[in-house]
Amino acid sequence: MARSSSGFVAGLTAAALAAVGFLAYQASATAPADLSAAAPAPAASPTAPAPGAVPKDPAAAALAVPKQSGTGVRVVYSLGERRVWLVGEKNAVTRTFAVMPSTVHPAPGTYAVTSRSGTVPGSDGVQIEHVVRFATVEGVTVGFSAAVDGTLASPDPSRRTGGIRMKRADGDAMWTFATVNTKVVVVP
């Protein structure tokens, strides 16, 4: 039995030496050529927040209400971003959402909600709900609405329409928020 245990110990020793040799090889393969050179100090990250600061969410910043949209309770409509913000007290955004613009666009400026309708046929023939009108451009009434069937199709470019379409849930929020005389700010 002494003979078999010495063979066992020799096998364990050989395996241990092989493992140590492998680890030594890995260490030498990743070591710098000149060990006397000091390791470079880690650079400060330019996007790292200051201690105690809340990191900014890039997605939230991209959806922030446009700065040129004024103050107070208002609906903000960005022509370029195709987006609406419902802005409540203390400049707090209560909701923001994408919209499908109409073929007729109001000029940038400040308007007010002039009238509302629960459910009507749209100028494109689509049944719409929660219509919130705020401008007239060359005889075309412009306002926000949602298609009853839930579609958000691009308008026919050959027709002059003023319906800025949104999803039904967004239309519900607009209807609740934008009563007659609510300020609407259109930005580029």
ChimeraX attribute file (.defattr): number of C-alpha atoms within 10 A of each C-alpha:
attribute: neighborCount
match mode: 1-to-1
recipient: residues
	/A:1	5
	/A:2	7
	/A:3	7
	/A:4	9
	/A:5	10
	/A:6	11
	/A:7	11
	/A:8	12
	/A:9	11
	/A:10	12
	/A:11	12
	/A:12	12
	/A:13	12
	/A:14	12
	/A:15	12
	/A:16	12
	/A:17	12
	/A:18	12
	/A:19	12
	/A:20	12
	/A:21	12
	/A:22	11
	/A:23	12
	/A:24	11
	/A:25	11
	/A:26	11
	/A:27	11
	/A:28	10
	/A:29	10
	/A:30	8
	/A:31	9
	/A:32	11
	/A:33	9
	/A:34	7
	/A:35	8
	/A:36	7
	/A:37	8
	/A:38	7
	/A:39	8
	/A:40	6
	/A:41	6
	/A:42	6
	/A:43	6
	/A:44	7
	/A:45	7
	/A:46	6
	/A:47	8
	/A:48	10
	/A:49	11
	/A:50	8
	/A:51	7
	/A:52	6
	/A:53	8
	/A:54	8
	/A:55	11
	/A:56	11
	/A:57	8
	/A:58	9
	/A:59	8
	/A:60	9
	/A:61	9
	/A:62	9
	/A:63	15
	/A:64	13
	/A:65	22
	/A:66	14
	/A:67	8
	/A:68	11
	/A:69	20
	/A:70	14
	/A:71	14
	/A:72	13
	/A:73	19
	/A:74	25
	/A:75	26
	/A:76	24
	/A:77	29
	/A:78	20
	/A:79	18
	/A:80	9
	/A:81	12
	/A:82	14
	/A:83	18
	/A:84	25
	/A:85	24
	/A:86	22
	/A:87	20
	/A:88	16
	/A:89	11
	/A:90	9
	/A:91	14
	/A:92	14
	/A:93	18
	/A:94	12
	/A:95	15
	/A:96	19
	/A:97	14
	/A:98	16
	/A:99	22
	/A:100	19
	/A:101	26
	/A:102	21
	/A:103	17
	/A:104	19
	/A:105	21
	/A:106	22
	/A:107	14
	/A:108	14
	/A:109	11
	/A:110	17
	/A:111	19
	/A:112	18
	/A:113	18
	/A:114	15
	/A:115	15
	/A:116	19
	/A:117	13
	/A:118	11
	/A:119	15
	/A:120	16
	/A:121	12
	/A:122	17
	/A:123	15
	/A:124	14
	/A:125	8
	/A:126	14
	/A:127	15
	/A:128	25
	/A:129	23
	/A:130	24
	/A:131	27
	/A:132	25
	/A:133	25
	/A:134	24
	/A:135	21
	/A:136	14
	/A:137	12
	/A:138	8
	/A:139	9
	/A:140	16
	/A:141	18
	/A:142	23
	/A:143	25
	/A:144	27
	/A:145	32
	/A:146	30
	/A:147	24
	/A:148	17
	/A:149	12
	/A:150	13
	/A:151	13
	/A:152	16
	/A:153	11
	/A:154	11
	/A:155	18
	/A:156	11
	/A:157	10
	/A:158	7
	/A:159	12
	/A:160	18
	/A:161	21
	/A:162	27
	/A:163	28
	/A:164	24
	/A:165	26
	/A:166	25
	/A:167	19
	/A:168	20
	/A:169	11
	/A:170	20
	/A:171	22
	/A:172	16
	/A:173	15
	/A:174	23
	/A:175	19
	/A:176	10
	/A:177	18
	/A:178	24
	/A:179	16
	/A:180	14
	/A:181	13
	/A:182	16
	/A:183	20
	/A:184	24
	/A:185	23
	/A:186	20
	/A:187	20
	/A:188	15
